[in-house]
Structure formats: structure tokens, C-alpha cells
Amino acid sequence: MANSFRKIDYRLRPAKAVERRMMAEAFLRLRPFGSIESYRYVGMGSVYFSDFSLFHGLCGFDPMISIEWTDDAKIQKRFELNVPLGNIELLFGHSNVTLPTLPWDLRSVVWLDYDGSLGKEVLTDVRYLAAKMQPGSFLAVSVNASLNDTDEGSKSSLQVLTDRLGSIGKIPSHVASAGAIKAREVAAVYREILTQELLDGINDRNAGRPVGQKLCFEQVFFFRYEDGAPMLSLGWVIFDEGQRASYAQCSFHTLTFYKSGPDPFAISPPLLTSTELREVSRCDQDGKYRKIEELPLPPSEVDKFQKLRRYWPITSYAEMT
């Protein structure tokens, strides 16, 4: 959200850049529900608006709304100065307050790209959108996955998460009974909490809907990456039972990064120079130019790039020394 731009240059985060391009491809798969250009995009652009520029160019979203949490008039003017497109509307205020002011009669793609950790404010937004988003819409949520105690350093990971959520009741019973959350379990626990909140909101909404028109959702992606801080992103499509065929036509399962379960897709950028990336890209399967094995590069780094090369950002920035 708004304050993170003071610490992070979002243009220089390779994993984040790859994630945006993967998301764009997932959003383009929504066509069986309706024209992509007719969707409204709601996000948190920061002063760089990187996702807005990319999604508008690739998906054609119009209109677009950026929610920025600041009441400082000077900072607001800086946001206004950096808006890259005329179809972006800036709304200043916390998402818990701002989201309810928007009309929700349009199919929307919403990316709640929080720079902070999973907390009760995040769950409030997810629960609200579950109750409001039109069938055929896409909801994505990104949060910092760290459970470190930033105060005294004496609290356990379970205590930290309980404090952030405001109640242990939001934590899965099997996690609460274990009394601890191991580092390798954090992503799965976050996914379980966020998915349950979305499910609870959908179930509340379905209470008054007839059979055949009840809403449901499917998870499309689950990313884990680290550009200085451990992050995770989840994305779901919300639709009604009568649109199951439309969902199937989207063929999300054919995406190389498709994840419908608890195991995340790890976005691990390679530690290779621009020259090395160029040389790897010039190699083909037949070895007409050169075989990848002939390059003096670590195979593990080459493999990382091969898994991400389709989504690697085209724009490069000058290397700083």
C-alpha cells in the first residue's frame, strides 16, 4: 500500500515483475465469462503503478482504480503526479473503508497487493469482496509471509499470527493445537486462513440464493517468492454454479504456474547477468546457435531462468555499481 514506495522500488524486483506477467496471462483466460476489456481493475499501484501499466497494455482493463492509504496531502499529490494513464482513478484511504464505497455491479479483477503481513484488516477485505464481487470476477491477495516478532523478539510465530489476526479463532485448529508454526508451514497456513475467510463470505452470500445460482470459487495460482522479503500471492475466480462450463473453458489448469492446492509455485529469479540471460535465450533445442551446456553457467541458475523465461520482464534497467 502507500507507504511501501518509500522503502521499495517495485521496478527493480524481478520476482514481482515475473508474477505480474503471470497474473496478466491468468486474467486473459477470463474471456469465457466476458470481454476482458469490459472488466474493471482495482489495485494498489504505489507511486510506480507498474501493475496498472502492464495490465492495461496486455489486458485492456478500463476503468482502473488504485487505492492508496495516505491522508498526507503532499504524498497524495505525488501519487497524482505519477499516474501514468488517464483512466486510473485514485482513491485515498484504507481499503477497509474505500472498498465499500465502490459499486460492485461490474465484473472486476481485484489485486489486494498489501506490503504488510496477514492481519485482520486483510481478512475484512477478503470477506467483504466475497460478499460483493460479481460472478466471473477474479480476486488476488498478496501479503508478506514473515512471522518474525518485530517488537521484543520473544513471541512465538503462533503468538505473532494470533496477535495480528486479533483472535486464535481464525487460525486452523490443527495449527493452534500444535502450538507452533514452522517456517516451511507459513505459506500453507496463510493459504488455509485466507481460503477459509473467502469460503465463509461465499457461504453467507449463498444463504439466500437458489440451487443452481449459488456462488463458488476455484484457486488458480499460489505464488511464493522473495525480493528482499518473503511474499505469497493467492488468486481465485469467483463464479456461480451455472458458470462451471465457462470456468472449464478458461483452461487455467494448462498454465505452467497453475496451482489449485496447498503447494505454492516458487518464483526464483536466476542470478545471471543480462549478457548471460541473452545467451541462454539464443540457445534453441536443436543447438543451431549453441547448446546451453556449452555456456559457462551454473545449470541450477539456467534451469531457474528456463522455468520463467516466458514471463521474464522485457524492460531492463541499467546495472548499478
N, C-alpha and C positions, 0 to 999 in steps of 0.2 A: 504494500500500500504506500501512501505518500512519503513517509519518512525514509524509506529504504534507499531512495535515489541518492541520499547524502553519503551513503556508505558503499553502494554497489553501482558499477557501470554495467548495466544489463547488456550492452552491446558486446562486452568482452567475456561473456560466459558461454563457452562453446556447447556445453551440455544443454543449457537453456535454449540456445539457438536451434539445436537439433530437435529438442522437444517441441518447439513452436511449429517447426515444419512437419513433424509427425502429426501434431494436432490438426494442422491445416488439412492434411490428407484424410484424416478421420472425419473432419467436418464435411469435406466434399462428398463423402459417402452418404450423406443425409438426403440426397436427391429423391429417392423413392417417396419421401414424406412431403416434398415440395421443392420449388426452386430455391437453390442456395442463396441467390441474390435477394430473396424475399425475407431472409432471416435477419433478425436484429442481433447485434453482438454487444454484450455487456461485459466489461472487463475492468482491470485496474492497471492503467497504462504507465504509471510513473511519468517522469519527465521525458522519457525516451520514446514511449508509445511504440515500441518495437513490434508487439503483437498486433496492434491496430494496423500499422503499415503493411505488415506481412499478410494478415488475414483479409484486409481489403483488396490487396493486389491479387491474391490467389483465390479467394472465395467470393469476393464481390459483396461483402456484407454492407448493408446500408439500411437503416441508420446504425450508428455505433455510439455507445455510451461508456464513458470512463468515470469510475467512482474513485475519488481521491479524498483521503481522510486528513484534512487540514482546515483550520479556521483562520490561519495566518494570511492576511490579505496580500502580503508581499510574495509568499510562496504560491498563492493562488495565481498571481499574475505571471509567475514563472511557468506554471503549468499552461496557462493560456498562451504564453509566448511560444511554447514548444509544440502546440497541437499541429500535427502535420497535415491534417485533412479537414476540409470544411464540413464533412458530415459527422464529425465527432462532437458529441455533446458532453461537456464537463459537468459533473455533479459533485459538489464538495460536501463531505460529511461521512460519518461512519456507515459502513454497509448495512448494519442492523437498522439504521434509521433511513438510509437512502433507498434501499431496495423496495421497501413497502410503498414508496411514493411513485413507483413506475407502474404503468399499465402492463398487464401480462396477458393480453389477448393476442399477442403475436408469437409465432414460433421463434424461439431465441436460442442462441448459443451463449452460455454464460460461463466465463472462466473467473472463478474467485481465486486470484493469484496472490495469496497472502504471503508477506515476507516473514510473518511471525509464526508461532507454533500453534498446534491444535489446541483450541480452548473453547469455552462455552459460547463465545461470540461467533466462532466458525459454525458450531452446531446450530445456533439460532438461524443463521443464514441458510444453511442446508435444509433445515426443517421448513422454513418459510417458502423456499423455492420449490420444495416437493409439493407444497400445497397450491402453488400458483402457476408453475410453468405449463405451457400448452403441450399436448401430446405431439411427439415428433421433435421435441427440443433436446438440447444437449447441455449437460451440466458437468463442468470440470472444477476440481478443487486442488490447489497446491498449498502445502504447508511445510514449514521447517520441521524436520524429523528428529531434532535433538531433544533429549530428555535430561540434559545436564541441569543441575541446580545452580542457577546464576546468582543466588543470594549468599547463603552461608556455605554452600557446598556440602552440607551434611544430610540432605534429604535423599531418599532412595528415588529411583526412577518412577516407581509406582506412586510415591507421595507427590512428586513433581506433577505427574499427569493428573492425579486426583485434585490437586490444588487448581490446576489450570481449567479443569472441567467443572469445578465447583461442587462435585459430588462423585463418590465412588460408584454410584448407581449407573453412571454412563460407561463404566469400564466393564468389559466382559467378565462374567462370573469366574471363568476358569483362570483369568489373569489375576483378578483380585484375590482369589483363594491361594494362588501360587505365591503371592506376597512380593513379587519382583518381576521386572520386565528386562530381559536380556537384550543387549544391543541388536542382535540379529533378529529379534522378535518385534522391534518397534514398528517397522513398516506394516507387518501383518496386523498388529494390534490397532494401529491407526485406521487401516482399511476397514477392519471389523466395526470400529466405533462409527466411522463416517457412513458406512453402508447401512448400519442399523438405524441411524438417525434419518437417513433418506427413506428407509423402509417404513419407519414409524410415521413419517409425514405422509407417505403414499397411502398407508393403511387408514389414517384418519380421513383422508380425502375420499377414499373408496367407500366409506361407510354409507354414503347416500347415493352411490352410483349403481345402476342396474347391471346385472350379469352381461358380459359382452362389451361393456364400456368401462370396466374397471381399469385403473392405471397400473402399469408395471414398469420395470426398468431393467436394463442389462448393462453390465460393465464392459467397456470397450478397451480401455487402457489403464495401466497401473505402472507408472514410471518411478524409478528411483535413480537419483543422480546427486552429484556433489560438485558445485563450483565454489568451493570455499566453505559451504555449509551443507549438511545433509538435507536433501529435499525429497518430497514424494508428491506425485500427482495422480489423481484418480479421475476417470471420466465415464459418465453413464449417459445412455439415451433413455429418455422417458417417453412412453407411448401407451396407448390403450390396447386392450386385448384384441380388438378388431383390426389393429395395425400390425399384428405379428408377421403377416406376409410381407409388409413393407419393410419391416426391420430385417427380415431374412434377405430381401433384395439388396440391402445395403452391403452385404458381404463383408462385414467388419472382420470376420474370422480369417479372411485372406490377407489382412495386413500383417507385415512381418513383426510388428510390435504388439499385436493383439494379445491382450491378457484379460481373461474373464474370471480368474481365480485369485488366490492369495499370494501367488508368487509374482513379484514385480519384474518388469523389464528394466534391466540396468543400462543406463546411458553412460558409457565410459569413453570419453574422448581420448583419442590416441595422443601420445606425447611425441609428435612428429612435427618437423618444420614444414613451412609452406612448400619448399622445394621437394621435400620427401613425399608430401601428400600429392603433389603434381606427378611425380614419377610413378607412384603407386597407381594413380588414376589412369596413366597412359598404358599400363600393362593390361593386356587382354588375355582371355583364356587360352588362345592359340599361341601366345608368345611371339606374335609377329613383330612387336616392337622390342619387348624384353620380358623375360619371365620374372615374376615377383621374387622368386627365390634367389635371383641374381643380385637383388638390391641389398646393400649392407645395412639392413634394418632389422630390429628385433621382431621376430614373427608374431609375438603377442600384441605388439602395437599395430602391426599391419592388419592383424585379424580384427582388432577393435575398429579400425577405420573401415574395413570391408563391410562390417555389420551396419555401419552408419552412413556410408558414403552417399547414398541416395539423398539423405537428409542433411548432409554437411552444408553449412552456410556458404553461399557463393561469394558473398562480400567478405573481403579480408581487410584487416586493419594493419597499419604499419607496425612492425615489431619494435618494441621499446627496449632500450638497453640502459 
